[in-house]
Amino acid sequence: MSVNMVRIFFTKSGRAIYTSHLDLTRAMSRALCRSGLPVWYTEGFHPHLYMTFALPLSLGTTGLCEAMEVKMLEDVPYEEIVTRLNDAMPEGLRAISAAAPVMQPKEIMWADYRLYIRCRTAEGREALDKFFALPEIPTEKRSKKGIKTVDIKHMMQLLSIEDIENGLLVNLRCRAGVEINLNPTLALDALAQTTGFRADQVKIERYAVLTEELKDFK
């Protein structure tokens, strides 16, 4: 029996951004079951649906380019996979495309984010200019091994700052992947600690996942 690997790209928005990764996995599993797609299950006493996510999204962040992989027991047109999955998806989750995987998740090295920062424009720009001009930015980062201090200066790149209504739009590129992963909220915490600036409100979107050569993850 042939098994085909399929990578499905989807968005996570609205109330779904407050869904944990574990609950997202459950929601996707239920949607795939309801869709009737010929997905592959593991064998043994406790079979379960095979499903992996390339780069899990932080709680509270909108995802516009999320990716998961499943195995199919039959060839199904990619457009049909998207349609059938969307018919079974809960609110806030939507499949946008499907294809055969081209890259390995370990090739992911960067992720691009939009930070919609509600603040006084002049105050925000002054703080951000000061922050990104720092030669190093030592910050406490939590990991499975505990809390350690790391320099996040080399883990992010400021792409642009734009004035928007009631604040600023910051485009930020952060290290991402298995070995190094910078959550933009950590950068915002460091911004507050080093400059004293705290935004009234922040909305974060991840809109691109990239390789070391800055190619879109496919």
trRosetta pair geometry for C-beta under 8 A, 3 or more apart (Angstrom, degrees):
i j d omega theta_ij theta_ji phi_ij phi_ji
1 73 6.6 -22 172 -151 118 94
2 73 7.9 125 83 -161 57 47
3 40 5.3 31 -137 -73 118 156
3 71 4.8 5 176 -179 110 119
3 72 7.1 150 -163 70 60 40
3 73 6.3 -30 -109 -100 71 52
4 71 6.8 147 73 -160 39 63
4 72 4.7 -25 64 61 96 95
4 73 8.0 -152 22 -57 82 7
4 74 7.9 -59 18 90 120 15
4 75 6.5 82 -15 -90 158 63
4 100 7.5 -78 -178 -106 100 96
5 69 5.9 -4 -171 -171 97 115
5 70 7.8 161 -151 86 54 33
5 71 5.8 -35 -95 -101 57 72
5 72 7.9 179 -83 16 10 79
5 100 6.8 83 86 -147 80 72
5 101 5.6 -38 123 7 120 114
6 69 6.8 156 80 -152 43 64
6 70 5.6 -19 62 65 95 78
6 71 7.4 150 16 -108 80 21
6 72 5.4 44 -12 -15 124 116
6 78 7.5 176 -147 -110 116 85
6 81 6.5 -142 172 -133 153 167
6 98 5.6 7 177 -176 111 110
6 99 7.4 149 -156 77 71 18
6 100 6.8 -62 -110 -95 52 46
6 101 7.8 161 -158 -29 12 81
7 54 7.8 38 -145 -47 115 123
7 67 5.7 -3 -176 -167 104 108
7 68 7.4 164 -153 84 59 31
7 69 5.1 -32 -97 -94 68 82
7 98 6.9 164 84 -153 47 59
7 99 5.8 -24 61 69 94 69
7 100 7.0 60 14 164 94 13
7 101 4.4 108 -35 -79 124 77
7 218 7.7 129 87 166 153 48
8 67 7.1 152 78 -151 44 56
8 68 5.5 -19 60 64 94 82
8 69 7.4 163 15 -93 75 29
8 70 6.7 13 -5 10 118 104
8 81 6.8 -128 -99 140 112 124
8 82 7.6 165 -141 -89 99 71
8 85 6.9 88 -152 -33 148 177
8 95 5.6 -49 -178 -133 111 112
8 97 7.6 174 -153 93 50 45
8 98 4.8 -16 -104 -103 72 91
9 65 6.3 -31 -161 -160 115 55
9 66 6.7 142 -158 77 59 47
9 67 5.3 -26 -99 -94 69 76
9 95 7.2 106 80 -159 48 65
9 96 5.2 -55 104 61 96 95
9 97 4.8 10 47 56 113 86
9 98 7.2 -159 18 -76 72 42
10 63 7.9 45 100 108 70 113
10 66 5.2 -39 69 73 74 102
10 67 7.7 151 20 -88 72 29
10 68 7.1 -10 15 12 117 103
10 93 6.1 14 164 -172 131 82
10 94 6.1 167 -159 86 86 38
10 95 4.7 -49 -96 -99 97 49
10 96 6.1 158 -109 3 35 82
11 62 7.8 1 -175 178 92 86
11 63 6.2 177 -153 98 49 70
11 64 5.3 3 -118 -126 101 44
11 65 7.8 16 -91 -43 71 29
11 66 6.7 144 -103 19 22 101
11 93 7.2 169 82 -148 57 39
11 94 5.1 -5 49 58 98 91
11 96 6.1 70 -22 -36 94 120
12 16 5.1 -126 -166 117 78 119
12 17 6.1 123 137 -87 94 62
12 19 7.5 -117 -163 49 120 113
12 24 7.2 -19 -115 -122 140 129
12 57 6.1 -180 55 50 147 161
12 62 6.7 -175 92 -155 70 47
12 63 4.1 34 40 44 101 106
12 66 5.7 44 -9 -15 107 149
12 92 6.4 31 -160 151 56 90
12 93 5.9 -2 -104 -101 68 73
13 16 6.2 45 60 51 28 108
13 17 6.4 5 -141 -47 26 102
13 62 4.9 34 -109 -141 76 103
13 63 7.5 -133 -56 48 67 55
13 64 7.7 45 -62 -80 112 70
13 92 5.6 -152 72 -154 51 71
13 94 7.9 -22 25 16 105 106
14 17 6.9 164 72 -7 30 91
14 91 6.4 -78 98 150 149 93
14 92 4.1 -126 66 -103 108 92
15 18 6.2 -52 -177 30 58 107
15 19 7.9 74 131 -34 68 94
15 91 6.7 33 47 111 110 111
15 92 5.4 -108 59 -67 67 142
16 19 5.1 -32 -165 2 59 123
16 24 7.8 86 -178 -102 98 94
16 90 7.3 143 -92 99 116 102
16 91 6.8 -165 -47 110 105 63
16 92 2.6 162 -19 135 116 135
16 93 5.5 164 -133 -47 162 77
17 59 7.5 110 155 -173 67 46
17 60 5.6 56 144 -145 105 19
17 61 6.2 -164 -158 66 110 24
17 62 5.4 -52 -91 -77 133 57
17 63 7.7 159 -109 -1 86 78
17 92 7.2 -129 -21 -168 60 127
18 59 6.5 47 -139 -171 43 91
18 60 6.3 39 -92 -82 66 61
19 23 4.7 -124 -171 93 90 119
19 24 5.2 118 123 -64 116 80
19 27 6.8 -12 -175 -10 153 145
19 59 7.9 -155 73 -125 29 83
19 92 7.4 142 -9 107 128 144
20 23 4.7 90 54 12 80 101
20 24 6.8 -134 98 -8 41 87
20 59 6.1 -19 -102 -90 61 115
21 24 5.4 -50 -146 34 34 117
21 25 6.5 40 153 -23 64 100
21 53 7.4 -133 -156 42 108 159
21 56 4.7 7 -115 -156 139 127
21 57 7.3 161 -87 51 93 61
21 59 7.9 -98 -27 -62 76 83
22 25 5.7 -50 -155 30 31 113
22 26 6.7 30 149 -15 62 104
23 26 5.5 -51 -150 37 38 114
23 27 6.2 40 151 -21 68 104
24 27 5.6 -54 -145 37 32 111
24 28 6.2 29 157 -16 66 107
24 53 7.9 44 111 -72 127 152
24 57 7.9 101 -54 44 170 102
24 93 7.8 146 -142 -90 87 134
25 28 6.0 -56 -146 39 28 108
25 29 6.2 31 154 -22 63 108
25 51 6.8 150 -149 98 87 127
25 53 7.6 -104 -85 -26 91 123
26 29 5.6 -55 -147 35 30 114
26 30 6.4 28 156 -16 65 105
27 30 5.9 -55 -150 37 30 109
27 31 6.3 29 153 -19 64 108
27 90 5.6 -78 -159 18 119 128
27 93 6.5 153 131 -15 131 157
28 31 5.6 -53 -144 37 33 112
28 32 6.3 34 156 -20 66 105
28 51 6.3 160 112 -178 124 155
28 68 6.4 3 -166 77 160 177
28 93 7.4 -143 -80 -174 79 157
29 32 5.9 -54 -148 35 28 110
29 33 6.5 29 152 -18 62 106
29 49 5.2 159 -135 48 95 140
29 51 6.5 -139 -82 9 83 155
30 33 5.7 -56 -151 36 32 112
30 34 6.2 28 154 -16 67 108
30 88 7.8 -158 124 159 70 109
31 34 5.8 -56 -145 40 31 108
31 35 6.2 39 154 -31 65 106
31 85 6.1 61 146 -161 114 75
31 88 4.3 139 -158 116 71 102
31 89 5.0 34 -133 -92 142 52
31 90 7.0 -113 -72 -11 115 75
31 93 7.3 -116 -53 100 161 139
32 35 5.6 -49 -146 26 30 118
32 37 6.0 -71 -162 49 76 115
32 39 5.3 31 166 -30 123 156
32 49 6.3 132 87 -165 140 156
32 51 7.4 -158 -11 -80 159 134
32 70 6.6 173 -124 -112 148 159
32 85 6.9 -8 -93 -117 61 96
32 88 7.5 168 -50 97 16 144
33 39 7.9 -81 -77 37 51 132
33 49 7.4 -113 -60 -61 92 146
33 88 8.0 -172 68 175 52 150
34 88 3.8 160 92 -144 113 128
35 84 4.3 97 -166 143 103 98
35 85 5.1 -14 -96 -90 150 50
35 87 6.8 120 -115 65 79 95
35 88 4.4 -116 -64 8 76 146
36 84 6.7 -98 54 -172 86 131
37 70 8.0 68 113 115 135 149
37 72 6.9 -70 163 -116 103 102
37 76 6.4 -88 -143 -1 95 173
37 81 6.4 61 -116 -126 140 77
37 84 5.8 139 -59 106 99 139
37 85 7.1 -3 -28 -67 139 86
38 72 5.6 75 85 -164 86 79
38 73 4.3 -101 150 51 111 95
38 74 4.4 53 60 20 156 103
38 76 6.8 163 30 -41 99 124
39 49 5.7 20 129 -144 133 106
39 50 7.4 -164 171 47 98 77
39 70 5.3 -51 -132 171 110 127
39 71 6.7 98 -164 74 66 58
39 72 6.3 -53 -103 -100 46 56
39 73 7.3 60 127 -6 5 91
40 49 7.7 118 85 -148 44 60
40 50 5.4 -9 89 24 93 120
40 70 7.4 156 34 168 82 78
40 71 3.7 -38 34 97 128 110
40 72 6.7 -129 -21 -74 94 6
40 73 5.4 135 -75 -55 84 86
41 47 4.3 56 149 167 119 114
41 48 6.3 179 -154 90 89 13
41 49 5.6 -51 -101 -88 78 47
41 50 6.9 -180 -119 -13 25 80
42 47 5.2 -176 75 -142 66 64
42 48 5.5 6 29 47 111 64
42 49 8.0 -111 -2 -45 80 4
42 50 6.1 117 -49 -62 83 91
43 47 6.1 -8 -114 -98 21 102
44 47 6.3 153 56 -69 68 65
49 70 7.3 -22 168 -135 101 107
50 70 6.3 130 93 -147 79 58
50 71 4.9 18 74 14 134 111
51 68 5.9 6 -173 174 92 119
51 69 7.1 164 -151 80 46 52
51 70 5.3 -9 -100 -92 77 84
52 68 6.6 167 86 -157 38 71
52 69 5.0 -7 57 51 89 100
52 105 7.8 -103 137 -35 121 148
53 56 5.3 83 104 -74 135 70
53 66 7.3 -28 -153 -179 106 99
53 67 7.0 133 -157 89 60 57
53 68 4.9 -34 -96 -100 68 85
53 69 7.9 -169 -78 14 24 72
54 66 7.9 170 44 -172 98 55
54 67 4.2 15 8 79 128 112
54 68 7.2 -135 -8 -83 78 34
54 69 7.4 92 -54 -21 84 99
54 105 4.4 -166 -144 -110 75 105
54 108 6.4 123 162 -40 105 145
54 209 7.0 104 111 147 130 162
54 217 6.5 145 158 151 156 146
55 66 7.8 -135 67 -134 80 67
55 67 7.3 52 23 44 82 96
55 105 6.9 174 -49 -153 75 103
55 108 5.6 -141 -64 157 127 169
55 111 6.9 179 148 -76 156 133
55 176 6.0 33 -149 166 141 121
55 177 7.2 -55 -106 -91 113 37
55 209 5.7 172 29 -130 148 139
55 217 7.9 117 -7 40 126 174
57 61 5.4 -139 175 77 101 111
57 63 4.5 -85 -95 -62 155 132
57 66 6.1 -58 -38 -99 126 119
57 206 6.4 -147 -125 24 106 142
58 61 4.7 66 69 1 87 128
58 183 5.2 95 -76 -131 155 115
58 185 7.0 -154 146 4 156 120
60 185 7.9 58 80 -62 128 140
60 204 7.2 61 122 44 86 111
61 113 7.8 -61 -152 -129 124 119
61 184 7.7 120 -105 37 129 114
61 204 4.7 -48 -121 97 86 110
61 205 7.1 153 -175 -104 78 21
61 206 5.9 48 155 -16 123 102
62 203 7.3 21 -4 173 120 93
62 204 6.8 175 24 97 78 53
62 205 4.3 -26 73 -108 110 76
62 206 7.1 -173 90 22 56 65
63 66 4.2 49 144 -48 136 109
63 205 7.7 171 -80 -159 19 62
63 206 5.2 -8 -115 57 65 107
64 205 6.1 33 -18 180 114 106
64 206 6.6 -167 24 89 77 56
64 207 4.7 6 53 -115 132 65
65 206 6.8 -109 41 122 91 87
65 207 6.2 84 -9 -174 115 32
65 208 6.0 50 21 -101 160 28
65 209 5.6 -161 109 1 121 95
65 216 7.9 -107 -166 -156 146 104
65 217 7.8 120 147 55 119 101
66 206 7.9 83 -66 85 78 120
67 209 7.2 -109 0 48 118 153
67 217 6.7 -116 -8 115 154 119
69 101 6.3 0 -108 -62 124 129
72 75 7.3 107 117 -92 130 24
72 76 6.0 -123 -162 14 151 106
72 81 8.0 -82 -80 -99 143 127
76 80 5.4 -115 169 82 94 120
76 81 5.4 112 111 -62 118 92
77 80 4.3 86 68 4 92 108
77 81 7.2 -154 95 -11 48 82
78 81 5.5 -46 -152 27 38 116
78 82 6.7 38 153 -17 66 102
78 97 7.2 15 159 -176 120 66
78 98 4.1 -166 -157 82 90 95
78 99 5.9 24 -124 -78 150 51
79 82 5.8 -54 -155 35 34 112
79 83 6.4 31 151 -17 67 108
79 98 7.9 -153 -55 42 23 105
80 83 5.6 -54 -144 39 34 111
80 84 6.0 27 161 -14 69 110
81 84 6.3 -61 -143 42 23 103
81 85 6.0 19 161 -16 62 115
81 95 7.4 -121 125 161 80 157
81 98 4.4 -25 83 21 133 169
82 85 6.0 -63 -145 39 23 108
82 86 6.2 21 159 -18 63 110
82 95 4.6 -160 -140 117 71 121
82 96 7.1 -43 -139 126 125 7
82 97 6.4 -22 -85 -111 136 21
82 98 5.5 -154 -53 -7 88 107
83 86 6.0 -60 -148 36 26 108
83 87 6.6 29 154 -23 62 106
84 87 5.7 -50 -151 30 33 116
84 88 6.9 11 156 -3 62 110
85 88 6.1 -74 -156 46 34 99
85 89 6.1 50 148 -48 71 102
85 95 4.5 59 91 -15 127 148
86 89 5.3 -37 -136 9 37 122
86 94 5.9 35 -120 -146 101 73
86 95 5.3 -117 -58 37 87 96
89 93 4.6 -136 -172 93 115 97
89 94 6.1 147 108 -93 163 45
89 95 6.8 -167 -55 -12 143 87
90 93 5.8 55 62 27 71 111
95 98 6.9 2 179 -49 123 98
99 102 7.5 -7 122 -27 122 98
99 218 7.1 -32 85 -178 140 92
101 104 7.8 69 159 -83 125 43
101 218 7.7 145 -158 127 46 60
102 218 4.1 7 42 103 129 102
103 107 4.7 -93 180 50 115 145
103 108 7.9 118 128 -51 129 71
103 211 6.8 -123 -145 -73 154 122
103 217 5.7 -115 65 -151 141 69
103 218 5.6 98 2 58 104 63
104 107 5.2 110 65 -13 73 100
105 108 5.8 -28 -172 0 55 115
105 177 7.8 151 156 -140 75 76
105 178 7.3 94 127 -47 99 107
105 217 8.0 43 -116 -158 50 134
106 177 7.1 71 -152 -164 40 111
106 178 6.0 -24 -116 0 72 133
107 211 4.8 -25 154 -117 99 104
107 212 7.5 -103 -173 -2 70 85
107 217 7.1 154 90 -117 102 93
108 111 7.6 23 -179 -59 110 90
108 176 5.7 -60 150 109 106 98
108 177 4.5 173 97 -95 84 88
108 178 7.8 111 64 -16 98 74
108 209 5.7 -29 -132 172 116 104
108 210 7.3 104 -145 74 66 31
108 211 6.7 -83 -102 -93 31 52
108 217 5.6 3 -91 -89 94 139
109 175 6.9 -51 171 -146 63 69
109 176 6.7 99 140 62 17 68
109 177 5.4 -6 -98 -38 37 140
109 210 6.7 -59 61 102 76 75
109 211 5.8 52 17 -174 103 35
109 212 4.3 56 14 -71 163 66
110 173 5.5 -2 -172 -177 119 102
110 174 7.0 146 -156 78 67 36
110 175 6.4 -55 -102 -112 60 34
110 176 5.7 85 -162 26 11 97
110 209 7.7 160 91 -161 55 42
110 210 4.3 -20 70 67 100 108
110 211 7.6 -7 27 74 90 11
110 212 7.5 123 -12 -100 100 34
110 214 6.7 -12 47 -100 144 68
111 173 7.3 162 81 -154 35 58
111 174 5.6 -23 62 64 85 87
111 176 3.9 63 -13 -31 105 152
111 206 5.6 -20 171 -149 119 113
111 208 6.7 165 -158 91 51 60
111 209 5.2 -13 -108 -108 86 64
111 210 6.9 179 -84 19 33 81
112 159 7.1 21 -139 -22 107 154
112 171 6.8 -3 -173 -174 101 91
112 172 7.4 157 -155 84 55 42
112 173 5.2 -27 -99 -99 73 75
112 174 7.9 159 -94 19 26 70
112 206 7.2 123 79 -157 48 61
112 207 5.7 -54 96 65 99 82
112 208 3.9 21 36 51 115 106
112 209 8.0 -131 19 -62 74 29
112 210 6.9 59 -21 -14 97 120
113 171 7.4 163 84 -154 48 47
113 172 5.0 -20 63 65 98 90
113 173 7.7 171 19 -87 74 27
113 174 6.4 16 -1 2 118 113
113 184 5.0 -108 90 -57 169 145
113 204 5.8 -14 -172 -166 121 94
113 205 6.4 151 -158 79 66 48
113 206 5.4 -37 -97 -96 80 59
113 207 7.1 136 -116 12 28 80
114 169 6.3 -19 -166 -168 98 96
114 170 7.4 143 -161 76 47 49
114 171 5.9 -23 -101 -99 66 68
114 172 8.0 157 -94 22 19 76
114 204 7.2 158 81 -154 54 44
114 205 4.4 0 51 55 100 104
114 207 6.0 41 -12 -12 103 126
115 168 8.0 12 102 104 90 89
115 169 7.2 151 77 -159 53 45
115 170 4.3 -16 60 62 107 100
115 171 7.8 -167 20 -74 77 22
115 172 6.0 27 -9 3 117 120
115 184 6.1 -163 -76 171 119 142
115 188 7.5 174 -145 -72 145 116
115 202 6.0 -21 -168 -161 93 106
115 203 7.5 151 -158 76 44 48
115 204 5.6 -9 -104 -103 70 77
116 164 7.0 -54 -141 63 88 154
116 167 6.8 90 173 94 66 134
116 168 8.0 173 -154 90 39 46
116 169 5.8 -13 -104 -106 64 76
116 202 6.8 147 76 -158 57 50
116 203 4.1 -5 54 56 113 98
116 204 7.7 -149 22 -68 74 33
116 205 7.7 49 -14 -4 101 101
117 124 5.9 147 115 -145 131 144
117 167 4.9 -160 97 174 59 126
117 168 4.7 -7 61 61 107 88
117 169 7.5 -178 21 -84 78 26
117 170 6.1 32 -8 -2 121 111
117 199 4.5 -106 -160 -118 93 144
117 201 7.8 159 -156 85 40 51
117 202 5.4 -6 -105 -106 66 85
118 166 5.4 -11 -137 137 85 105
118 167 4.4 -110 -116 -54 30 146
118 199 6.0 108 59 175 59 100
118 200 4.4 -75 105 69 103 102
118 201 4.0 21 32 52 129 90
118 202 7.2 -136 17 -66 78 42
119 123 6.2 -120 158 79 109 104
119 124 4.1 114 95 -62 136 122
119 167 4.9 85 31 -124 62 95
119 168 6.5 -24 50 8 106 98
119 197 7.6 39 -147 -177 151 106
119 199 4.8 -86 -58 -128 115 75
119 200 5.8 169 -84 4 58 89
120 123 4.1 55 81 19 108 116
120 124 6.4 169 78 -16 52 89
121 124 5.9 -63 -147 37 25 109
121 125 6.3 21 161 -16 65 108
121 163 5.5 27 -140 -126 135 101
121 167 6.6 174 -80 -139 71 22
121 168 6.2 130 -127 -59 70 90
122 125 6.0 -56 -145 37 28 108
122 126 6.3 29 157 -20 63 108
123 126 5.9 -57 -150 35 28 112
123 127 6.5 24 155 -16 63 109
123 197 6.7 163 152 -123 93 113
124 127 5.9 -60 -150 38 30 108
124 128 6.2 24 157 -15 67 110
124 167 6.6 71 -21 -156 165 74
124 168 4.8 -156 119 -8 145 135
124 197 6.7 131 -113 -173 51 139
124 199 7.1 49 -108 -97 115 90
125 128 5.8 -59 -143 41 30 108
125 129 6.1 32 158 -21 66 107
125 161 6.5 128 -115 146 86 147
125 168 6.8 160 -63 -89 76 142
126 129 6.0 -54 -147 34 26 111
126 130 6.5 24 155 -16 61 109
127 130 5.8 -60 -151 39 30 110
127 131 6.1 32 153 -24 66 110
127 191 6.5 78 150 -180 113 103
127 195 4.2 124 -149 142 93 153
127 196 7.7 -126 -117 64 120 64
127 197 3.5 8 -125 -25 163 158
128 131 5.4 -52 -141 35 32 115
128 132 6.2 15 167 -6 67 108
128 158 7.5 125 173 -122 108 144
128 161 6.2 135 112 -97 155 147
128 168 7.5 -138 -20 131 150 167
128 170 6.9 -155 -125 -103 149 133
128 191 7.2 -10 -95 -138 62 128
128 197 7.9 -87 -42 80 61 162
129 132 6.6 -63 -142 44 23 96
129 133 6.2 22 158 -20 61 117
130 133 5.9 -66 -149 37 26 112
130 134 7.3 46 151 -44 60 89
130 194 7.7 -172 121 126 103 105
130 195 5.5 125 86 -104 127 121
131 134 6.2 -40 -171 -5 33 113
131 137 7.5 41 -174 -100 79 133
131 190 7.6 115 -154 116 116 91
131 191 5.0 -13 -111 -120 153 82
131 194 6.0 118 -114 84 82 129
131 195 5.6 -68 -65 -32 95 132
131 197 8.0 -91 -47 39 124 128
132 158 5.0 -18 -118 -20 154 143
134 137 5.4 95 94 -69 136 86
134 153 6.7 -125 96 -100 94 119
134 194 6.6 -46 -62 -179 155 153
135 153 7.2 -11 139 -124 32 165
136 151 4.9 -48 -165 -142 103 123
136 153 5.0 -107 -133 -14 44 144
137 151 6.2 114 60 -160 53 65
137 152 5.1 -57 90 58 111 82
137 153 4.5 139 15 -60 91 82
137 190 5.4 67 171 171 119 141
137 194 6.8 -68 -133 -50 93 153
138 149 5.3 18 -178 176 103 110
138 150 7.2 169 -144 89 60 22
138 151 5.4 -37 -85 -89 61 69
139 149 6.9 160 78 -150 24 67
139 150 6.3 -32 63 66 75 70
139 151 7.6 115 15 -117 77 23
139 152 5.0 -10 25 -6 129 120
139 186 6.3 113 143 169 145 100
139 189 7.2 112 -154 92 123 102
139 190 4.4 -56 -93 -89 132 119
139 193 7.5 144 -114 48 88 147
140 147 5.4 9 -175 -178 105 109
140 148 7.3 166 -146 89 62 21
140 149 5.6 -41 -90 -92 59 67
141 147 7.1 160 78 -151 34 63
141 148 6.2 -27 60 68 83 70
141 149 7.4 122 13 -123 79 19
141 150 4.9 -17 10 21 131 118
141 152 7.5 134 -62 -66 125 111
141 186 6.4 33 -108 -148 88 147
142 146 7.5 -90 -144 157 64 27
142 147 5.2 -30 -97 -95 67 78
143 146 6.7 -1 63 52 76 34
143 147 7.7 151 22 -92 68 29
143 148 6.9 -19 18 19 114 104
145 148 7.4 7 92 -23 104 121
150 155 7.7 44 134 -25 120 143
151 154 6.6 49 114 12 101 95
151 155 7.9 155 110 -8 57 103
152 155 4.6 -67 -157 42 64 121
152 156 6.2 25 157 -1 93 109
152 182 6.0 119 -147 -125 111 131
152 186 6.7 -177 -98 124 160 114
152 187 6.4 -152 137 -92 145 78
152 190 6.2 -144 48 -39 137 167
153 156 7.5 -98 -166 43 20 84
155 174 6.4 20 146 -157 84 72
155 175 4.3 -76 -157 6 81 123
155 180 6.5 -138 -124 167 110 123
155 182 4.4 131 147 -52 124 143
156 172 6.0 -12 -167 -176 114 102
156 173 6.5 151 -159 83 59 57
156 174 5.0 -15 -103 -103 89 68
156 175 7.0 -93 -63 -6 55 79
156 182 5.9 -116 -61 108 98 159
156 187 5.8 64 -56 -97 168 139
157 172 7.4 153 76 -162 48 55
157 173 4.2 -8 56 60 97 111
158 161 7.1 -11 -179 -40 116 95
158 170 7.3 -61 -141 -167 91 100
158 171 7.7 101 -172 81 54 65
158 172 6.3 -31 -110 -109 52 73
158 173 7.9 -134 -56 24 9 81
159 171 3.9 -64 72 108 115 107
159 172 6.6 -156 11 -84 94 20
159 173 5.7 94 -45 -21 110 99
160 169 8.0 3 107 106 96 87
160 170 7.5 179 90 -150 53 42
160 171 4.5 29 45 35 86 117
161 168 5.9 -18 -167 -171 93 121
161 169 7.4 151 -159 79 44 53
161 170 5.4 -7 -107 -105 76 74
161 171 7.8 -139 -66 22 37 73
162 168 6.8 142 74 -162 44 67
162 169 4.4 -15 62 59 100 102
162 170 8.0 -168 25 -71 67 34
162 171 7.9 47 -3 -14 102 98
163 168 6.4 -48 -107 -106 41 66
163 169 7.9 -14 68 17 5 84
164 167 5.9 -11 69 76 91 69
164 168 6.5 128 23 -131 88 14
164 169 4.8 74 -23 -27 128 102
167 199 7.4 56 -139 -149 132 110
167 200 7.8 -129 -84 40 126 105
172 184 5.9 118 85 -118 141 114
172 187 6.8 180 -175 83 155 166
173 210 8.0 -24 -146 33 111 138
174 181 7.9 55 136 -171 109 49
174 182 4.1 -131 -173 78 112 107
174 183 7.6 112 162 -79 161 5
174 184 6.0 -128 -41 -69 149 75
174 187 7.2 -125 -97 -31 121 136
175 180 4.5 -31 146 122 133 112
175 181 6.5 -137 112 -106 82 22
175 182 4.9 80 51 0 84 107
176 180 7.6 -57 -44 100 5 70
176 181 5.3 45 -135 -124 49 77
176 182 7.2 -90 -68 35 61 68
176 209 6.8 -99 98 -138 151 84
177 180 6.2 31 59 56 96 62
177 181 6.2 -160 48 -74 42 86
178 181 7.8 55 -57 -43 2 111
182 186 6.1 -117 -166 60 76 128
182 187 6.7 60 163 -44 115 103
183 186 4.8 97 69 -7 85 102
183 187 7.8 -157 99 -2 51 81
184 187 5.3 -49 -157 34 48 115
184 188 6.5 49 146 -20 72 101
184 204 5.5 167 72 -134 140 139
185 188 5.4 -49 -149 35 39 115
185 189 6.5 45 149 -22 66 100
185 204 7.3 -89 -57 -34 83 159
186 189 5.5 -48 -150 33 34 114
186 190 6.5 35 150 -17 64 104
187 190 5.6 -54 -149 38 33 112
187 191 6.3 42 148 -26 64 102
188 191 5.3 -45 -148 29 35 118
188 192 6.7 36 152 -18 63 101
188 199 7.2 -58 -155 10 120 117
188 202 6.4 -43 -120 -60 157 175
189 192 5.8 -54 -155 34 33 111
189 193 6.4 29 150 -18 66 108
190 193 5.6 -55 -144 38 34 112
190 194 6.0 18 163 -8 69 112
191 194 6.4 -66 -141 44 22 98
191 195 5.9 -29 178 29 63 115
191 197 6.0 -55 148 71 97 101
192 195 7.1 -77 -123 57 16 77
192 196 6.9 26 -168 -141 53 12
192 197 6.2 -117 -104 74 54 50
192 198 4.9 44 -116 -81 115 83
199 202 5.0 87 85 -55 146 97
206 209 7.3 39 161 -61 115 85
208 216 6.5 -90 -154 -111 95 85
209 216 7.3 74 70 -157 61 61
209 217 4.3 -37 105 16 101 129
210 214 5.0 -6 -178 -138 137 44
210 215 6.4 137 -155 61 79 31
210 216 6.4 -50 -102 -96 69 34
210 217 6.5 -132 -89 -30 17 85
211 214 6.8 -84 67 -11 67 12
211 215 4.7 -2 32 50 115 87
211 217 6.5 137 -46 -80 78 72
215 218 7.9 -58 142 -4 102 102
